[in-house]
């Protein structure tokens, strides 16, 4: 169990780093393309990146007995994608990342009500400490309750539901199968919107679109692996690492200097991760 938690944390940290890069690419592409186009291109490019896996595994990849869960995960996931991508195009990058961090707060509740996963007291403490860190970074005031922020928050809730759905399918479905079906469903669902809002794509953007598909697919594979091998309520806290990636990208690319409250919040977030990781070690030591 301890090894599963550590491996799950590793894959989640890796996945969040790749998705942070994806967020930066979406921010850049939003200046030229519509949200609907970007959502479609992200999924279509992701399928293209997966093509070698599809050709290698063939019918094994397509085999499933829970197609209804794949459909639910696809519809919920693409809805979350629309909300998040739109927010990235209308909010500062760091703020969009921070609102996304509210997603783990929904996950233990969804995991409890749907999967019957009960988080231990240390995991609950970790969630509260992590929430305090995010609140410190966001510095909530009246301006935070805007339509854009509400859309981003809705996306965070839908993302949490999609991740718990992955956990629901983990007993029978491989990471590749889950990602493949999501890519197909999301590409089909997002195609009409992209067609209706189509804007010319400049030649030099295609390379960025392919890179978007690559980092998004690899990030999704890493997150899917994380939520398959470890309980949702325990590894979800490590999604807080996104704020560190966001701050680093903002500093290097957009010359954003985080305020002292950001560093204070980051400290609380890291502390939440350490609390969550320490609890199984203590339990294991007592049992020996």
C-alpha positions in Angstrom: 0.0 0.0 0.0 2.8 2.4 0.9 4.6 1.7 -2.4 1.4 2.3 -4.3 0.9 5.7 -2.6 4.4 6.8 -3.4 4.2 5.6 -7.0 0.8 7.3 -7.3 2.2 10.5 -5.9 5.1 10.4 -8.5 2.8 9.9 -11.4 0.5 12.6 -10.2 3.4 15.1 -9.8 4.6 14.2 -13.3 1.1 14.5 -14.8 0.5 17.9 -13.2 3.9 19.2 -14.6 2.9 18.1 -18.1 -0.5 19.6 -17.8 1.0 22.9 -16.6 2.9 23.0 -19.8 -0.3 22.3 -21.6 -1.9 25.3 -19.8 0.8 27.6 -21.0 0.3 26.4 -24.6 -3.5 26.9 -24.4 -2.9 30.4 -23.1 -0.7 31.1 -26.1 -3.0 29.6 -28.6 -6.1 31.4 -27.2 -4.9 34.6 -28.7 -5.5 33.2 -32.2 -7.9 30.3 -32.0 -11.3 29.7 -30.4 -11.8 27.7 -27.3 -13.8 25.1 -29.3 -11.0 24.7 -31.8 -8.4 24.3 -29.1 -10.4 21.6 -27.3 -10.9 19.7 -30.6 -7.2 20.0 -31.6 -6.1 18.9 -28.1 -8.1 15.7 -28.4 -7.4 15.1 -32.1 -3.7 15.6 -31.6 -3.8 13.4 -28.6 -5.3 10.6 -30.6 -2.6 11.1 -33.2 0.1 10.8 -30.5 -1.6 7.6 -29.3 -1.6 6.0 -32.8 1.5 3.9 -32.3 -0.1 2.4 -29.1 -3.4 1.8 -30.9 -1.6 0.0 -33.8 0.4 -2.1 -31.4 -2.4 -3.2 -29.1 -5.2 -3.3 -31.6 -8.3 -5.0 -30.4 -6.9 -5.4 -26.9 -7.1 -1.7 -26.5 -10.7 -1.5 -27.6 -12.0 -4.3 -25.4 -14.1 -3.1 -22.6 -17.2 -4.1 -20.6 -17.8 -0.7 -19.0 -18.4 1.5 -22.1 -21.0 3.5 -20.2 -18.3 4.6 -17.7 -16.1 5.6 -20.6 -19.0 7.6 -22.0 -19.6 9.3 -18.7 -15.9 10.0 -18.2 -15.6 11.4 -21.7 -18.6 13.7 -21.5 -17.7 15.0 -18.0 -14.1 15.3 -19.0 -14.7 17.3 -22.1 -17.1 19.6 -20.3 -14.4 20.3 -17.7 -12.0 20.9 -20.6 -14.2 23.6 -22.1 -14.5 25.4 -18.7 -10.8 25.2 -18.0 -9.6 26.1 -21.5 -12.0 29.1 -21.6 -10.8 30.3 -18.2 -7.2 30.0 -19.4 -8.0 32.3 -22.3 -9.7 34.9 -20.0 -7.7 34.8 -16.8 -4.1 35.3 -15.8 -2.3 31.9 -16.1 -1.4 31.7 -12.4 -5.0 32.5 -11.3 -6.4 29.9 -13.6 -4.1 27.3 -12.2 -5.0 28.3 -8.7 -8.8 28.0 -9.3 -8.1 24.5 -10.8 -6.5 23.5 -7.5 -10.0 23.5 -5.9 -10.6 20.2 -7.7 -8.9 18.0 -5.0 -11.3 19.4 -2.4 -14.3 17.8 -4.2 -12.6 14.5 -4.7 -12.7 13.0 -1.2 -16.4 13.8 -1.0 -17.1 12.3 -4.4 -15.0 9.3 -3.5 -16.9 8.8 -0.3 -20.4 9.2 -1.7 -19.7 7.1 -4.9 -16.9 4.7 -4.2 -17.2 4.4 -0.4 -13.6 5.4 0.1 -13.1 6.8 3.6 -10.2 9.2 4.0 -8.3 8.9 7.3 -7.9 11.8 9.7 -4.4 12.7 8.4 -5.8 12.8 4.8 -8.6 15.1 6.0 -6.1 17.3 7.8 -4.0 17.4 4.6 -7.0 18.6 2.6 -7.7 21.4 5.1 -4.0 22.5 5.2 -4.0 22.4 1.4 -7.2 24.5 1.3 -5.6 27.0 3.6 -2.6 27.2 1.3 -4.8 27.8 -1.8 -6.9 30.4 0.1 -3.7 32.2 1.1 -2.6 32.4 -2.5 -5.9 33.4 -3.9 -6.5 36.1 -1.2 -10.3 35.9 -1.7 -12.2 39.2 -2.1 -15.3 40.4 -3.9 -13.5 40.4 -7.3 -12.9 36.7 -7.1 -16.6 35.9 -7.5 -16.8 36.7 -11.2 -18.5 34.8 -13.9 -15.1 33.7 -15.2 -14.0 32.4 -11.8 -17.3 30.5 -11.5 -16.8 28.8 -14.8 -13.3 27.8 -13.8 -14.7 26.5 -10.5 -17.3 24.4 -12.3 -14.5 23.0 -14.4 -12.6 22.0 -11.3 -15.7 20.1 -10.0 -16.2 18.3 -13.3 -12.5 17.5 -13.4 -12.8 15.9 -9.9 -15.8 13.9 -11.0 -13.9 12.7 -14.1 -10.9 11.6 -12.0 -13.1 9.6 -9.6 -14.7 8.0 -12.6 -11.2 6.8 -13.6 -10.9 5.2 -10.1 -14.3 3.5 -10.7 -13.0 1.9 -13.9 -9.5 1.0 -12.5 -10.4 -2.6 -11.7 -10.9 -3.7 -15.3 -9.5 -0.9 -17.6 -5.9 -0.1 -18.4 -4.6 3.4 -18.5 -4.2 3.2 -22.3 -7.8 2.1 -22.8 -9.2 4.8 -20.6 -7.2 7.5 -22.4 -8.0 6.1 -25.8 -11.8 6.1 -25.2 -11.6 9.6 -23.7 -9.8 10.9 -26.7 -12.3 9.4 -29.2 -15.4 10.6 -27.3 -13.9 14.1 -26.6 -12.8 14.5 -30.3 -16.3 13.5 -31.6 -18.1 15.7 -29.1 -15.9 18.8 -29.6 -15.9 18.6 -33.5 -19.2 20.4 -34.1 -18.3 23.3 -31.8 -14.9 23.6 -33.6 -16.6 23.6 -37.0 -19.1 26.3 -36.0 -16.3 28.6 -34.6 -13.6 27.8 -37.1 -10.8 30.3 -37.5 -7.9 30.0 -40.0 -4.9 28.2 -38.4 -1.5 29.8 -39.2 1.1 27.4 -40.5 3.5 28.0 -37.5 0.8 27.0 -35.0 0.6 23.4 -36.1 3.8 22.5 -34.3 2.4 24.0 -31.1 -0.8 22.1 -31.6 1.0 18.8 -31.9 3.1 19.6 -28.8 -0.1 20.4 -27.0 -1.5 17.0 -27.9 1.8 15.3 -26.8 2.1 16.9 -23.3 -1.7 16.6 -22.8 -1.7 12.9 -23.6 1.4 12.0 -21.6 0.0 14.1 -18.7 -3.3 12.3 -18.9 -1.7 8.9 -19.0 0.4 9.8 -15.9 -2.7 11.1 -14.0 -4.8 8.0 -15.0 -2.0 5.7 -13.8 -1.9 7.7 -10.5 -5.6 7.3 -9.8 -5.7 3.7 -10.8 -3.0 2.6 -8.3 -3.8 4.8 -5.3 -7.0 5.9 -3.5 -8.5 9.1 -4.8 -8.6 10.9 -1.5 -4.9 10.2 -0.7 -3.2 11.2 -3.9 -5.5 14.0 -4.8 -3.6 16.3 -2.4 -0.5 16.2 -4.7 -2.4 18.1 -7.4 -1.4 21.1 -5.3 2.0 20.9 -7.0 0.4 22.6 -10.0 0.8 26.0 -8.3 4.6 25.5 -8.1 4.7 24.7 -11.8 2.5 27.6 -12.6 4.6 30.1 -10.6 7.8 28.8 -12.3 6.3 29.1 -15.7 4.9 32.6 -14.9 8.3 33.7 -13.8 10.3 32.3 -16.7 7.9 33.0 -19.6 5.8 36.0 -18.4 8.1 37.6 -15.9 5.6 37.2 -13.1 7.0 37.6 -9.6 4.9 35.7 -7.0 3.8 37.6 -3.9 4.9 36.5 -0.5 1.4 35.1 0.0 2.1 32.7 -2.9 5.2 31.4 -1.2 3.3 31.1 2.1 0.5 29.2 0.4 3.1 26.9 -1.4 4.6 26.1 2.0 1.2 25.0 3.3 0.6 23.0 0.2 3.9 21.1 0.5 3.1 20.5 4.1 -0.2 19.0 3.2 1.5 16.6 0.9 4.0 15.6 3.6 1.2 15.0 6.2 -0.6 12.8 3.7 2.5 10.8 3.0 3.5 10.5 6.7 0.3 8.9 7.9 0.7 5.5 6.1 4.3 5.3 7.4 3.1 5.7 11.0 0.4 3.1 10.5 2.8 0.7 9.0 5.3 1.2 11.8 2.7 0.5 14.5 1.6 -2.7 12.8 5.1 -4.2 12.8 
